[in-house]
Amino acid sequence: MNFIKNNLANLLTLGNLFAGCVGAIHLILGDYQTTAICLILCSIFDFFDGFVARAVKSNSNLGLQLDSLADMVSFGVIPGLTMFKALEPFGSEILGFNLFFDIKYIGLLVTVFSCLRLAIFNLDEEQRYYFKGLNTPTNTVLLFGLYYAFKETNAFSFLFENASLLVLLTILTSWLLISPIKMMAMKFKSKKIQDNYSKIVLLGGGIAILAIFQIVGIPMLVIYYILVSVIFQKQL
């Protein structure tokens, strides 16, 4: 019984890893719906592993390491592969120039900076009520959400038909992962409304965006989250 109690959170973390591996494989195969389902499962496992660990008081250094390693696949490899797939049709051409390599490999910068982001987060004890830089799950929702909406509804075609914009998006999100910009965490400092205006604005606006735009609204919600975080920097 103690074995199950002490390792339940780790099993959830490994579930995150497994779902991330399956999602990455199906992304490569072009089965974006399965990848979307896997990312939903990854997010659920990622949330509940920490919740369970705190609830049963089974926090451990092993769990901390497993969490980062699982996130590296689910929220590091998958967004990098997303940009890899998005840039693949353009070959080695960008801005009228033919490079000596296919530009799809630039997309993997997201994976590299996700790894750096996770390592920095593990060493930073400051990020309790806010994140420093864009966290990897949110970045994954942004990039895969944009690509999935494009594949399903042809939304954001202006972005995915322009190699330069995709490279710019890759560089921008890679920087955001390790930027010093404070990003909101959904943890409440107190029960006072004035201390939580930013979260109220985020929740209210987020619900409206999803209700109006549905699938297309998922990446738009992340952009809205970034804007709200920037506006309320001093309150985070």
Helices and strands as residue ranges (DSSP letters): H 2-29, H 32-55, H 61-72, I 73-77, H 78-87, G 88-90, E 93-94, E 97-98, G 103-108, H 109-123, E 130-132, H 136-153, H 157-160, H 163-178, E 182-184, G 193-196, H 197-213, G 214-216, H 217-231, G 233-235
